[in-house]
Structures are given as C-alpha cells and as structure tokens.
Amino acid sequence: MVALDRRQMMASTAALLMAGPLVAAAPKKVPVFAHRGCSALRPEHTLAAYAKAIADGADYVEPDLVPTRDGALVARHENNIAETTDVATRAEFASRKTTKTIDGQSQIGWFTEDFTLVELKTLRAIERLGKLRPESQSFDGQFQLLTLDEVIDFVAAEAAARGRTIGLVPELKHSTYFAKAGLPVEDRFLATLAAHAYTKTAPVEVQSFEVANLRYLRGKIGKPANIKLLQLVADVPYPPSDVAAAGGKTTFLDMLTPKGLAEIATYADVLGPPVRAIIPLGPDGKLTAPTALVKDAHAAGLLVRPWTFRPENDFLAADFKDGQGDAARNPKGSVAEMRRYLAAGIDGFFTDDPALGRAAVDGL
C-alpha cells in the first residue's frame, strides 16, 4: 500500500495536470465511464487522463491491465507498447523489439511482459491518435506508466478530496495469452483489490473480452456488493480468444442472442457491446432503428454499457457530423449521438470525453 502522504501528493498533482474549468458531477441517470481516462484530451491511461476524467465528472475510470515481466499490473490498453509510449526512441531497448502472436494476431513491437516495472517506469506515454488529437499529443513525453496500485491510490485520493465516490472499471487483457506465458493476471488482480481499503467498498466493474477469466473471478469472489463483472463482446462472427484456444465454437455473435445473453447472466452482471450493436449504421452511415439487444439483455437480467463514444467526426454517425472534416472535434454532434443511445435504454456508456458524456446525461 502507498502511504497517505503519497495519496495527498497525487491529489495535489492532479490539480496541476488539468486545464479548463472543472465540471462537477451532477445527479446521474446513468453512469459515465471514462474510457482509458479522458483519452480524447490526454494520453490514455496516464495520471493526466484520469485527473481530467474525474474533473469532468466521470463516474468510473478505466485502467486496462497487462503484466510486466516481474508480475506488476500496469495500465495499458495492450501489452504491445509501440504506439502508446516512447519506447521506439530508446536505444537501450532496441533489442527488445520482436514479433509475437497475441490472440491469433501477429504483432511487431515491444511488449510489457519483456520489461520489468522499473524499466517500464523509464518510458513516457504518447498519444496514439496524434493527427486526430493534437491537444493530447501536446502532452507526449510527460507522464510515466501507472501501476494498478497507483491508479487505485489516485482515485481514492480524488474521491476523498471531492466528496464523491468514483468507481473503477478495470479490464483484464489477454488472460489466456498471459497464462500461457506464465503470468496469469487474475489472482494478482484480486490481491491488489484486497490490499486497498478503497476497493473493498467502492464500485468496481471488472471487464474482459474473454469468458473463462470472468467465470474464474465469479467462483473466487462470489457476488460482493461493490463488484460487478462485465462481459465485453465484439460484433463479429468469431469466438473469444479463450473459447477458440479451448476448441470452442461459440462466437461473439452467438453471445448476443437471447440464449447467449442468458448464459452470460450465469456469471456476469453487465454486457459491454459495441455501440453499433445497439443502433447500427445504415448504408448511408446514419443511425437506423435500435436492435433488440438492450431489451434482450435486460430480459436476461444484464445491465448494458456499450463502448465507445468518441468526439471526432471520424467516429460519429453521419447524422451528427458537422462538415468540418473527419479530424475535427464535434462536441455538439457527440452529445446528440450519445443521447440517441440513451433513449434506447442503455445503463451507462464508455466515452473518450467524459465532459461530453456528462453533458449528454445531465442535459436530459
């Protein structure tokens, strides 16, 4: 555990990391989940991204989790850190560049499991979508990678300072791959939650695109009042990586059927589908009518929290683009799009820009 003075220091640091007016969290109809922090405006999974997300009214912040060679859990969206750190500029790590197959996909880069935590701490985060997000890119090279312990301590300090509860929505990445590599993450993760007073009572929703790890967690922890399990699904006709590794044939599309949703409800509390599985795009790029997914998931006893709303025209349905080019931020269009999905009955959502998510929710 980290000493109280360090938590206070991190809370003070947050004030220096943020720019612009603070947005207080208002009474909520549904929670706003900060996808990798405020990743539209700060490099993802950094102290700056989490500070900005919390200041902008996020109800939950998301640390994706991968292990280091010595077993620490660090907040990165994937174990290949080529696109989100300055590792490619570090001559001392040039020899670590390699090719690996992760969940069936060949990748070239540098991988967290080949670095100790001390080594990773020498790297600095960078923005992966620099052409779309120049404000975030302006923070390149300023922030270290964070451990799960550091994220929890920071969130706890912010919650205490602001007098409101801030949830965590960690995602366990590539569990099957890491287990085969001798770095299983589930028990490390549970031990970290147990070591912090904050995560014994604060809301935690644990996500994964795999199934076996969520089933394992359910068997280990039961159903504590503050912890939910969130089954992520893709809108694609192939199985989750753990299902495929075990020779199974159940696809993500199968999981989105009423039968599949009923099975998810035997071990999870929440469904996390892509937004377009709820309201698809038509041939013209505009939103069509909602599918039955929200209704079917609710009938199975699942909450529905889709991913991911992003504020640039490039990611918006054609209904909401403003003609300023794909790279342009479009706050008005983004809020309008989120409200269409809120009207479809979702129970929360992931967004790269929590201030806009907060506006979408609180303005209803």
Secondary structure by P-SEA (a helix, b strand, c coil): cccaaaaaaaaaaaaaaccccccccccccbbbbcccccccccccccaaaaaaaaaacccbbbbbccccccccccccccccccccccccccccccccbbbbbcccccccccccccccaaaaaabbbbbccccccaaaaaaccccccccaaaaaaaaaaaaaaacbbbbbbccccaaaaaaaaccccaaaaaaaaaacccccccbbbbbccccaaaaaaaaaccccccbbbbbbbcccccccaaaaaacccccccccccaaaaaaaaccccbbbcccccccccccccccccccaaaaaaaaabbbbbbccccccccccccccccccccccccaaaaaaaaaaaaaacccccccccaaaaaaaaaac
